[in-house]
Amino acid sequence: MIDYIGNELELFQHAVNWKKYFSSKIKPYIKGDILEVGAGFGANTKYLLTSNSNSWTFVEPDSILASQISEQTSGINISKEIIVGTIDSLVEDKKFDTIIYIDVLEHIKESVEEIEKIKSHLKTGGHLIILVPAFQFLFNEFDARIGHFRRYDKPLLRIEINYRLVEKKLFYLDSCGFLASLANKLILKKSAINVGQVKFWDRFLIRCSYLSDFMFLRKFGKSLIGIYQKK
């Protein structure tokens, strides 16, 4: 059991528009038997669920967070399993059609080794979906405090995947959030985030990003999404 040191799960549960936004981009690849690694208390799952979902396995190292998953996902009427642990806690030959890492890989120091383990649990033809915070130059005290080892850009994520899986899509989201984070990094230099700021970002900046991401062809953003397939 590992105690989670971050507080962003509680903060970002208010980011309803953001969860709907990024989920809409990855849901076409979510199907079959699904593994959600670092599921927290299950706040993202209801946005990710598709009609093609057969079963959902949650892996969460923090036992307190894991204990909340059942209640948080009570409306999801498919087979569910909750495992307190990491990907190493899975049965060795257990395989999935979809494996999801939402804001998790940046918390794992040995991320390349983690990706190797992911591959062994992915069925042939299955998809790995990764969402991570983008651009190392935006790394700040808040990242460090909640246990981030790094932020990602396209080259770094490609290096870590390193042809282990086939890249289907790789793109940035939330260009307005990126600009706000850059302004904070260079000018405001605030190291803490509160609920009010999260709600403002979610209600106004995310809606702005719907348009700006399209206009800028998703070439930059506060988050990076990678979708990979095992062939």
Secondary structure, DSSP 8 states (H G I E B T S, - for coil): -------HHHHHTT-HHHHHHHHHHHGGG--EEEEEET-TTSTTHHHH--TTEEEEEEEES-HHHHTTHHHHTTT--SEEEEEES-GGGS-TT--EEEEEEES-GGG-TTHHHHHHHHHHTEEEEEEEEEEEEB-GGG--HHHHHTT----B-HHHHHHHHTTSSEEEEEEEE-HHHHHHHHHIIIII------HHHHHHIIIIIHHHHHHHHHHTTT---SEEEEEEE--
